[in-house]
Amino acid sequence: MGSSGAGKTHLASKLSTKLTLPHLELDSLRHQANWQPLPDRKFQTEVRAFCKRDRWVIDGNYSVVRALVLARATDVVLLDRSKTLVMFRLFIRSMNRVLLRRKLWNGNRERLRYLLSPNPNLNVLLWSWSNFDRRREEFTQLQLSVAKSEQARIRIHRVSNNKQLRELVEHLNSIATD
């Protein structure tokens, strides 16, 4: 979990490869052709089916499926990077996608007009900026609720720098090979 641009998909892909686990990028499922969202019930059905596997890696923050994911998760990585770093990475990523006309999920593309839009529902930069503090608060609330509940079996890893990230990847790799 993390803000847009925090590195969720990059990390999930890396873990999936290292640990030979199936990976689901929630954005790829949620954003259908022409950026139409998969309806909540269908989204939940698809995520529930994926989570029935013994082991997996999922990246994303969608509240509509969060309980389904947490019910089966053993570890949750919270990518809590600085706002400056996240926004810089997101700007570079988005500009590369626009300039290279890179296709994303289901044929979608980021467009310059979206990045220039004042609407945060179209402009990923504004979306990330305006939701950054809320996402951090969600992290804190998740940590508190897991600590107080029967979900205490979930290990929460809050990562804010590259050193912590490297150590976490090494740790998860070592427990997966035990």
Protein Blocks (a to p, Z undefined) as FASTA:
>chain_A
ZZehilpmmmmmmmmmmnopacddfklmmmgghhiacdfklmmmmmmmmmmpmbdcdedj
bfklmmmmmmmpmbdcdddddfklmmmmmmmmmmmmmmnopaceehiacdfklmmpcbfk
lmmmlmmmmmmmmmmmmmmmmmmmmmmmmklmpccdddfbfklmmmmmmmmmmmmmZZ
